[in-house]
Amino acid sequence: MTENMETSVIETVETPQYDDAALAAEYQARRQQQIEEDLAQPFDPDCVLEVRHLRKCFPLKKTMFGKVTKELVAVDDISFKLKAGETLGIVGESGCGKTTAGRAILKLHEPTGGQIIFNGQDITHLKSSQMREIRKQMQIIFQDPYSSLPPRDTVGGLLSEPVEVHGIVPKEQIKDYVLELMDKCGLRDYYFERYPHEFSGGQRQRICIARALSVNPKLVICDEPVSALDVSIQAQIINLLKQLQREMNLAYVFISHDLSVVKFISDKIGVMYLGGMMEFGSKEDIFTNPLHPYTKALFSAVPNPDPTRKMQRIALGGDIPSPANPPKGCRFHTRCPYAKEICKHVVPEYKEYEPGHFAACHLLEEEQ
């Protein structure tokens, strides 16, 4: 009697072996080639601001001869374009590099690498004396309206100073010019002789907005301008910013962690994580069809006012890694619920998956 015996063969799937050093060298070579090609491209004449592969690092350790041995990468290879009258919203968790990116664009922090083209001119390597004329065309509204105003100067004095320094109008017309500007920003004329400590938070932020607009800029960096204000005051400030944008054809870079505010005011949105741009696209693309897992996790955390609609929360474990010691491969893989082995070793390519819609994720590459 012959017995038929079935033998089960267990197939073992070998985990791919990655040479991290070789992969890092290959990525740097490919990235450097892409940067050189992009920096050689002609400037876009339709854009007020064009940022190409912007990078900002802060030294942590130096040798006795001044050579940097360890650095913190605050902004790592971000690129975008912005036209007059448009608003770019930059979102992300605290510490992701949003504010540093805004300051680097204004050259309040000297960029470590990349290119900043403002109004058709490369300003990346301009000296402070050369930046003086350009300063009045690019301004910033700081996050804290309490600490960003000098306490010993009146409202009239702090609004008149930039007008006088940059010669916006003749001296005899400065007061009338400032009073007109205050009226545009919803400030009463009798505030002219008052001091900042006499105002509420919303009024102080209006003063900050008036100061930024006093020199007729083309670009305004709004660094979380409503995060320190009550919700009702936030709405007033946002509506004021939109009204002034329509009247003056301003371009805004609006930095915030409040997605509802960003959705209301922005035309384009960039999602940052650990110094890098995870996803970039139009407001409609980002909110209706988010591609990156980090973007989806952010949106899942937004409260929904409709009690009948259930939202599936995507919980992210752990904290943001230190930018002084970022993880290898994809910078998000330590918290990503969909991370694979390749994510731990290979940096994903930041590329266009839909017209005007960019992302950096290995999962998207596999789906294509």
Backbone hydrogen bonds in HBPLUS format (Angstrom, degrees):
<---DONOR---> <-ACCEPTOR-->    atom                        ^
c    i                          cat <-CA-CA->   ^        H-A-AA   ^      H-
h    n   atom  resd res      DA  || num        DHA   H-A  angle D-A-AA Bond
n    s   type  num  typ     dist DA aas  dist angle  dist       angle   num
A0023-LEU N   A0019-ASP O   2.87 MM   4  6.07 163.3  1.90 161.1 166.8     1
A0024-ALA N   A0020-ASP O   2.88 MM   4  5.98 155.9  1.94 145.8 152.1     2
A0025-ALA N   A0021-ALA O   3.02 MM   4  6.24 156.7  2.08 143.9 150.1     3
A0026-GLU N   A0022-ALA O   2.89 MM   4  6.10 156.3  1.95 147.7 154.5     4
A0027-TYR N   A0023-LEU O   2.84 MM   4  6.02 158.4  1.89 148.0 154.1     5
A0028-GLN N   A0024-ALA O   2.94 MM   4  6.11 162.2  1.97 147.9 152.6     6
A0029-ALA N   A0025-ALA O   3.02 MM   4  6.19 156.4  2.08 144.1 150.4     7
A0030-ARG N   A0026-GLU O   2.96 MM   4  6.17 162.4  1.99 148.8 153.7     8
A0031-ARG N   A0027-TYR O   2.77 MM   4  5.88 159.3  1.81 151.3 158.1     9
A0032-GLN N   A0028-GLN O   2.83 MM   4  5.89 158.3  1.88 144.1 150.1    10
A0033-GLN N   A0029-ALA O   3.07 MM   4  6.23 154.4  2.13 142.8 149.3    11
A0034-GLN N   A0030-ARG O   3.05 MM   4  6.29 156.7  2.11 144.9 151.1    12
A0035-ILE N   A0031-ARG O   2.88 MM   4  6.13 156.8  1.93 151.1 157.7    13
A0036-GLU N   A0032-GLN O   2.99 MM   4  6.17 162.6  2.02 147.3 151.5    14
A0037-GLU N   A0033-GLN O   3.04 MM   4  6.27 155.7  2.10 145.4 152.0    15
A0038-ASP N   A0034-GLN O   2.93 MM   4  6.14 160.5  1.97 150.0 155.3    16
A0039-LEU N   A0035-ILE O   2.85 MM   4  5.98 163.3  1.88 156.4 160.9    17
A0040-ALA N   A0036-GLU O   3.23 MM   4  6.24 132.3  2.48 133.2 143.7    18
A0041-GLN N   A0038-ASP O   3.12 MM   3  5.33 157.3  2.17 105.5 112.6    19
A0047-CYS N   A0044-ASP O   3.27 MM   3  5.71 167.0  2.28 115.8 119.7    20
A0048-VAL N   A0082-LEU O   2.88 MM  34  5.98 138.1  2.05 141.6 154.0    21
A0119-ASN N   A0048-VAL O   2.68 MM  71  4.61 165.2  1.70 138.2 143.5    22
A0049-LEU N   A0082-LEU O   3.11 MM  33  5.14 171.3  2.12 149.0 151.3    23
A0082-LEU N   A0049-LEU O   2.83 MM  33  5.14 145.0  1.96 164.0 162.5    24
A0050-GLU N   A0117-ILE O   2.83 MM  67  4.98 149.2  1.92 149.8 156.2    25
A0117-ILE N   A0050-GLU O   2.83 MM  67  4.98 171.9  1.84 155.7 157.4    26
A0051-VAL N   A0080-PHE O   2.86 MM  29  5.29 165.4  1.88 163.1 167.1    27
A0080-PHE N   A0051-VAL O   2.94 MM  29  5.29 148.8  2.04 135.2 142.2    28
A0052-ARG N   A0115-GLN O   2.86 MM  63  5.02 172.1  1.86 155.7 156.5    29
A0115-GLN N   A0052-ARG O   2.86 MM  63  5.02 149.1  1.96 145.7 153.7    30
A0054-LEU N   A0078-ILE O   2.88 MM  24  5.14 155.5  1.94 151.0 142.8    31
A0077-ASP N   A0054-LEU O   2.77 MM  23  4.96 112.4  2.23 130.4 147.4    32
A0078-ILE N   A0054-LEU O   3.18 MM  24  5.14 150.3  2.27 126.8 133.8    33
A0055-ARG N   A0113-GLY O   3.05 MM  58  4.84 146.9  2.16 134.4 125.9    34
A0112-THR N   A0055-ARG O   2.76 MM  57  5.44 141.5  1.91 146.0 155.2    35
A0113-GLY N   A0055-ARG O   3.07 MM  58  4.84 147.9  2.17 136.7 133.4    36
A0056-LYS N   A0075-VAL O   2.86 MM  19  4.92 157.6  1.91 132.1 136.4    37
A0074-ALA N   A0056-LYS O   2.97 MM  18  5.74 134.2  2.18 150.4 164.1    38
A0075-VAL N   A0056-LYS O   3.18 MM  19  4.92 163.9  2.20 139.9 141.5    39
A0058-PHE N   A0072-LEU O   2.85 MM  14  5.10 158.1  1.90 142.8 149.3    40
A0072-LEU N   A0058-PHE O   2.77 MM  14  5.10 166.2  1.78 151.3 155.3    41
A0060-LEU N   A0070-LYS O   2.77 MM  10  5.35 169.0  1.78 145.5 145.0    42
A0061-LYS N   A0070-LYS O   3.14 MM   9  5.02 158.9  2.19 135.8 134.4    43
A0069-THR N   A0061-LYS O   2.87 MM   8  5.49 161.3  1.91 134.6 141.0    44
A0063-THR N   A0067-LYS O   2.85 MM   4  5.26 150.9  1.93 141.1 149.9    45
A0066-GLY N   A0063-THR O   2.95 MM   3  5.21 166.7  1.97 113.9 116.8    46
A0076-ASP N   A0275-GLY O   2.72 MM 199  5.18 174.5  1.73 131.4 130.1    47
A0086-GLU N   A0083-LYS O   3.17 MM   3  5.60 155.2  2.24 134.3 133.7    48
A0085-GLY N   A0250-LEU O   3.08 MM 165  4.90 124.6  2.39  92.2 107.6    49
A0252-TYR N   A0086-GLU O   2.97 MM 166  6.44 158.9  2.02 151.6 158.4    50
A0267-ASP N   A0087-THR O   2.80 MM 180  5.27 175.8  1.81 144.7 145.8    51
A0268-LYS N   A0087-THR O   3.11 MM 181  6.46 162.4  2.15 156.7 159.4    52
A0088-LEU N   A0252-TYR O   2.89 MM 164  6.19 165.2  1.91 151.3 152.7    53
A0254-PHE N   A0088-LEU O   2.69 MM 166  5.92 152.5  1.76 150.3 159.6    54
A0089-GLY N   A0268-LYS O   2.80 MM 179  6.14 170.8  1.80 154.0 153.2    55
A0270-GLY N   A0089-GLY O   2.77 MM 181  6.20 158.6  1.82 163.1 169.5    56
A0090-ILE N   A0254-PHE O   2.85 MM 164  6.14 157.9  1.90 145.1 149.9    57
A0256-SER N   A0090-ILE O   3.08 MM 166  6.34 167.6  2.10 164.7 165.3    58
A0091-VAL N   A0270-GLY O   2.98 MM 179  6.39 161.2  2.02 165.4 171.5    59
A0272-MET N   A0091-VAL O   2.91 MM 181  6.19 175.2  1.91 167.6 166.8    60
A0096-CYS N   A0093-GLU O   3.23 MM   3  5.78 140.9  2.39 143.5 139.4    61
A0275-GLY N   A0096-CYS O   2.78 MM 179  5.25 139.2  1.94 133.5 137.8    62
A0101-ALA N   A0097-GLY O   2.98 MM   4  6.03 152.1  2.06 144.1 151.1    63
A0102-GLY N   A0098-LYS O   3.11 MM   4  6.48 157.7  2.16 149.1 154.7    64
A0103-ARG N   A0099-THR O   2.94 MM   4  6.22 160.3  1.98 154.6 159.8    65
A0104-ALA N   A0100-THR O   2.85 MM   4  5.98 149.4  1.94 144.7 153.5    66
A0105-ILE N   A0101-ALA O   2.99 MM   4  6.22 149.2  2.09 146.9 154.6    67
A0106-LEU N   A0102-GLY O   3.31 MM   4  6.60 148.0  2.42 139.8 147.3    68
A0108-LEU N   A0103-ARG O   2.84 MM   5  5.10 153.4  1.91 159.4 155.8    69
A0109-HIS N   A0103-ARG O   3.38 MM   6  5.70 151.5  2.47 110.6 109.9    70
A0107-LYS N   A0104-ALA O   3.01 MM   3  4.65 146.3  2.12  93.1 103.6    71
A0123-ILE N   A0116-ILE O   2.97 MM   7  5.88 156.5  2.03 166.6 174.2    72
A0118-PHE N   A0121-GLN O   2.81 MM   3  5.28 150.7  1.90 159.8 151.9    73
A0121-GLN N   A0118-PHE O   3.04 MM   3  5.28 152.1  2.12 108.1 116.8    74
A0126-LEU N   A0123-ILE O   3.32 MM   3  5.27 169.9  2.33 106.4 109.3    75
A0130-GLN N   A0127-LYS O   3.02 MM   3  5.20 122.0  2.37 100.1 114.9    76
A0131-MET N   A0127-LYS O   2.91 MM   4  6.18 137.0  2.10 147.8 161.2    77
A0134-ILE N   A0131-MET O   2.98 MM   3  5.10 120.1  2.35  99.9 116.0    78
A0135-ARG N   A0131-MET O   2.82 MM   4  5.93 137.5  2.00 156.9 169.9    79
A0137-GLN N   A0134-ILE O   2.88 MM   3  5.40 153.1  1.96 116.2 125.1    80
A0138-MET N   A0135-ARG O   3.16 MM   3  5.41 156.4  2.22 107.9 114.9    81
A0218-LYS N   A0137-GLN O   2.79 MM  81  5.19 162.7  1.82 126.4 129.1    82
A0219-LEU N   A0137-GLN O   3.06 MM  82  6.38 157.0  2.11 154.1 161.1    83
A0139-GLN N   A0219-LEU O   2.93 MM  80  6.37 159.8  1.97 155.0 157.5    84
A0221-ILE N   A0139-GLN O   2.78 MM  82  6.23 162.7  1.81 150.5 153.7    85
A0141-ILE N   A0221-ILE O   2.82 MM  80  6.22 158.6  1.87 161.3 163.3    86
A0223-ASP N   A0141-ILE O   2.95 MM  82  5.98 154.8  2.02 159.5 166.6    87
A0148-SER N   A0144-ASP O   3.30 MM   4  6.18 139.5  2.47 147.6 157.5    88
A0158-LEU N   A0154-THR O   2.95 MM   4  6.25 165.9  1.97 158.7 161.0    89
A0155-VAL N   A0194-ARG O   2.87 MM  39  5.97 148.9  1.96 166.9 176.4    90
A0159-LEU N   A0155-VAL O   3.04 MM   4  6.14 142.8  2.18 147.3 156.6    91
A0156-GLY N   A0192-PHE O   2.81 MM  36  4.46 150.0  1.90 139.0 135.1    92
A0160-SER N   A0156-GLY O   2.94 MM   4  5.89 141.3  2.09 138.2 148.7    93
A0161-GLU N   A0157-GLY O   3.09 MM   4  6.11 148.5  2.20 146.5 152.6    94
A0164-GLU N   A0160-SER O   2.94 MM   4  6.16 154.5  2.00 157.0 164.2    95
A0165-VAL N   A0161-GLU O   2.87 MM   4  6.05 168.7  1.88 161.1 164.5    96
A0166-HIS N   A0162-PRO O   3.09 MM   4  6.01 163.6  2.11 142.5 146.2    97
A0168-ILE N   A0163-VAL O   3.02 MM   5  5.20 158.7  2.06 149.3 154.5    98
A0167-GLY N   A0164-GLU O   3.24 MM   3  5.02 152.7  2.32  96.2 104.3    99
A0173-GLN N   A0170-PRO O   2.92 MM   3  5.47 153.0  2.00 116.1 124.9   100
A0174-ILE N   A0171-LYS O   3.25 MM   3  5.33 166.2  2.27 108.1 112.4   101
A0177-TYR N   A0173-GLN O   2.97 MM   4  6.11 158.2  2.02 153.2 160.1   102
A0178-VAL N   A0174-ILE O   2.87 MM   4  6.11 158.7  1.91 155.6 160.9   103
A0179-LEU N   A0175-LYS O   2.93 MM   4  6.13 161.5  1.96 152.9 157.9   104
A0180-GLU N   A0176-ASP O   3.02 MM   4  6.20 152.2  2.10 144.6 151.8   105
A0181-LEU N   A0177-TYR O   3.01 MM   4  6.26 151.9  2.09 143.3 151.4   106
A0182-MET N   A0178-VAL O   2.83 MM   4  6.09 156.6  1.88 151.9 158.2   107
A0183-ASP N   A0179-LEU O   3.07 MM   4  6.26 151.7  2.15 140.3 147.3   108
A0184-LYS N   A0180-GLU O   3.08 MM   4  6.40 150.1  2.17 142.8 150.6   109
A0185-CYS N   A0181-LEU O   3.14 MM   4  6.44 145.2  2.27 144.9 153.9   110
A0187-LEU N   A0182-MET O   2.74 MM   5  4.88 163.9  1.77 150.5 147.7   111
A0186-GLY N   A0183-ASP O   3.19 MM   3  5.12 164.1  2.22 105.1 107.5   112
A0191-TYR N   A0188-ARG O   3.13 MM   3  5.62 162.9  2.16 113.3 118.1   113
A0192-PHE N   A0189-ASP O   3.22 MM   3  5.83 167.3  2.24 116.3 120.0   114
A0194-ARG N   A0191-TYR O   3.00 MM   3  5.17 162.8  2.03 113.2 118.7   115
A0198-GLU N   A0195-TYR O   3.03 MM   3  5.76 164.3  2.05 125.4 130.5   116
A0199-PHE N   A0196-PRO O   3.13 MM   3  5.74 163.1  2.16 125.0 125.5   117
A0204-ARG N   A0200-SER O   2.93 MM   4  6.15 156.4  1.99 150.5 157.4   118
A0205-GLN N   A0201-GLY O   2.97 MM   4  6.24 152.1  2.05 145.9 153.4   119
A0206-ARG N   A0202-GLY O   3.11 MM   4  6.38 145.6  2.23 140.2 149.2   120
A0207-ILE N   A0203-GLN O   3.03 MM   4  6.39 146.8  2.15 143.6 152.7   121
A0208-CYS N   A0204-ARG O   2.92 MM   4  6.31 151.9  2.00 147.5 155.4   122
A0209-ILE N   A0205-GLN O   2.94 MM   4  6.20 153.0  2.01 145.3 152.3   123
A0210-ALA N   A0206-ARG O   2.88 MM   4  6.13 158.7  1.92 146.3 152.3   124
A0211-ARG N   A0207-ILE O   2.88 MM   4  6.14 153.0  1.95 147.8 155.3   125
A0212-ALA N   A0208-CYS O   3.02 MM   4  6.28 155.3  2.08 145.1 151.3   126
A0213-LEU N   A0209-ILE O   3.00 MM   4  6.25 149.0  2.10 148.3 156.8   127
A0214-SER N   A0210-ALA O   2.98 MM   4  5.90 113.2  2.44 138.8 153.8   128
A0214-SER N   A0211-ARG O   3.35 MM   3  5.14 153.2  2.43  95.4 103.2   129
A0216-ASN N   A0213-LEU O   3.18 MM   3  5.36 163.4  2.21 117.6 116.9   130
A0251-ALA N   A0218-LYS O   3.01 MM  33  6.19 153.5  2.08 144.9 153.3   131
A0220-VAL N   A0251-ALA O   2.92 MM  31  6.34 156.4  1.98 164.1 171.7   132
A0253-VAL N   A0220-VAL O   3.06 MM  33  6.46 152.9  2.13 151.3 154.1   133
A0222-CYS N   A0253-VAL O   2.81 MM  31  5.95 159.1  1.86 147.8 155.0   134
A0255-ILE N   A0222-CYS O   2.80 MM  33  5.95 169.0  1.81 161.7 165.6   135
A0224-GLU N   A0255-ILE O   2.80 MM  31  5.24 138.4  1.98 135.6 144.5   136
A0229-LEU N   A0226-VAL O   3.19 MM   3  5.34 165.7  2.22 113.1 115.3   137
A0234-GLN N   A0230-ASP O   2.77 MM   4  6.02 149.2  1.87 151.8 162.1   138
A0235-ALA N   A0231-VAL O   3.18 MM   4  6.50 154.7  2.25 149.5 153.4   139
A0237-ILE N   A0233-ILE O   3.01 MM   4  6.33 162.3  2.04 157.3 161.2   140
A0238-ILE N   A0234-GLN O   2.91 MM   4  6.11 164.9  1.93 158.3 162.5   141
A0239-ASN N   A0235-ALA O   3.00 MM   4  6.08 163.3  2.03 146.2 151.1   142
A0240-LEU N   A0236-GLN O   2.94 MM   4  6.12 148.9  2.04 142.3 151.4   143
A0241-LEU N   A0237-ILE O   2.91 MM   4  6.19 157.5  1.96 149.3 154.9   144
A0242-LYS N   A0238-ILE O   3.01 MM   4  6.30 158.8  2.06 150.9 156.2   145
A0243-GLN N   A0239-ASN O   2.95 MM   4  6.12 154.5  2.02 144.4 151.6   146
A0244-LEU N   A0240-LEU O   2.93 MM   4  6.14 166.6  1.95 156.1 159.1   147
A0245-GLN N   A0241-LEU O   2.94 MM   4  6.07 146.6  2.05 141.3 151.0   148
A0246-ARG N   A0242-LYS O   3.09 MM   4  6.34 154.7  2.15 144.7 150.1   149
A0247-GLU N   A0243-GLN O   3.06 MM   4  6.34 159.0  2.10 149.0 154.9   150
A0248-MET N   A0244-LEU O   2.89 MM   4  5.89 156.3  1.94 148.7 154.3   151
A0249-ASN N   A0245-GLN O   2.74 MM   4  5.12 121.5  2.08 138.1 146.4   152
A0262-VAL N   A0258-ASP O   3.10 MM   4  6.38 162.7  2.13 151.9 157.2   153
A0263-LYS N   A0259-LEU O   2.87 MM   4  5.99 155.5  1.93 145.2 151.7   154
A0264-PHE N   A0260-SER O   3.19 MM   4  6.33 147.3  2.31 136.8 144.5   155
A0265-ILE N   A0261-VAL O   3.12 MM   4  6.36 155.3  2.18 153.4 158.9   156
A0266-SER N   A0262-VAL O   2.96 MM   4  5.54 153.8  2.03 150.9 155.5   157
A0283-LYS N   A0267-ASP O   2.98 MM  16  5.46 153.7  2.05 137.5 132.1   158
A0269-ILE N   A0281-GLY O   2.85 MM  12  5.72 168.0  1.86 174.5 178.1   159
A0281-GLY N   A0269-ILE O   3.09 MM  12  5.72 154.3  2.15 153.2 161.3   160
A0271-VAL N   A0279-GLU O   2.82 MM   8  5.22 169.2  1.83 160.3 162.4   161
A0278-MET N   A0271-VAL O   2.73 MM   7  5.58 148.9  1.83 159.6 170.5   162
A0273-TYR N   A0276-GLY O   2.90 MM   3  5.46 156.0  1.96 153.4 161.4   163
A0276-GLY N   A0273-TYR O   3.07 MM   3  5.46 164.0  2.10 121.8 121.7   164
A0360-ALA N   A0278-MET O   3.10 MM  82  5.56 137.1  2.29 156.0 152.2   165
A0280-PHE N   A0358-PHE O   2.94 MM  78  5.05 159.9  1.98 135.7 136.9   166
A0358-PHE N   A0280-PHE O   2.70 MM  78  5.05 159.6  1.74 157.7 163.1   167
A0286-ILE N   A0282-SER O   2.99 MM   4  6.20 169.5  2.00 161.6 164.0   168
A0287-PHE N   A0283-LYS O   3.06 MM   4  6.12 164.3  2.09 151.0 154.9   169
A0288-THR N   A0284-GLU O   2.96 MM   4  5.80 153.7  2.03 143.6 151.2   170
A0289-ASN N   A0285-ASP O   2.86 MM   4  5.29 146.6  1.98 133.8 142.9   171
A0295-THR N   A0292-HIS O   3.10 MM   3  5.30 117.9  2.50 102.9 117.2   172
A0296-LYS N   A0292-HIS O   3.09 MM   4  6.44 161.2  2.12 156.4 161.8   173
A0297-ALA N   A0293-PRO O   2.97 MM   4  6.17 150.3  2.06 142.2 150.1   174
A0298-LEU N   A0294-TYR O   2.97 MM   4  6.24 155.0  2.03 148.4 154.8   175
A0299-PHE N   A0295-THR O   3.04 MM   4  6.29 165.2  2.06 153.9 157.0   176
A0300-SER N   A0296-LYS O   3.01 MM   4  6.14 145.1  2.13 141.6 151.1   177
A0301-ALA N   A0298-LEU O   3.14 MM   3  5.45 149.3  2.24 104.7 113.7   178
A0302-VAL N   A0299-PHE O   3.21 MM   3  5.46 163.6  2.23 107.8 112.9   179
A0309-ARG N   A0306-ASP O   3.28 MM   3  5.63 157.4  2.33 109.3 115.8   180
A0325-ASN N   A0322-SER O   2.96 MM   3  5.31 151.2  2.05 108.5 117.3   181
A0330-CYS N   A0343-CYS O   2.84 MM  13  5.28 156.6  1.89 149.8 157.8   182
A0333-HIS N   A0330-CYS O   3.23 MM   3  5.50 168.2  2.25 113.1 116.7   183
A0335-ARG N   A0332-PHE O   3.11 MM   3  5.87 162.6  2.14 124.2 129.2   184
A0336-CYS N   A0332-PHE O   3.09 MM   4  5.97 125.4  2.40 146.6 160.4   185
A0339-ALA N   A0336-CYS O   3.47 MM   3  5.36 168.3  2.49 108.4 107.8   186
A0343-CYS N   A0340-LYS O   3.08 MM   3  5.38 131.5  2.32 102.9 115.5   187
A0344-LYS N   A0341-GLU O   3.10 MM   3  5.52 144.9  2.23 107.8 117.1   188
A0345-HIS N   A0342-ILE O   3.15 MM   3  5.47 158.4  2.20 108.2 114.8   189
A0346-VAL N   A0342-ILE O   2.88 MM   4  5.72 172.7  1.88 166.8 168.6   190
A0351-LYS N   A0359-ALA O   3.02 MM   8  5.82 154.2  2.09 160.0 152.3   191
A0359-ALA N   A0351-LYS O   3.05 MM   8  5.82 153.8  2.12 151.8 155.8   192
A0353-TYR N   A0357-HIS O   2.95 MM   4  6.02 150.3  2.04 164.4 169.5   193
A0354-GLU N   A0357-HIS O   3.40 MM   3  4.94 166.7  2.42 138.0 139.7   194
A0357-HIS N   A0354-GLU O   2.85 MM   3  4.94 171.3  1.86 132.3 131.3   195
A0366-GLU N   A0362-HIS O   3.05 MM   4  6.39 149.7  2.14 150.7 158.0   196
A0367-GLU N   A0363-LEU O   3.16 MM   4  6.40 146.0  2.28 140.0 148.7   197
A0368-GLN N   A0364-LEU O   3.27 MM   4  6.47 134.1  2.49 140.6 150.7   198
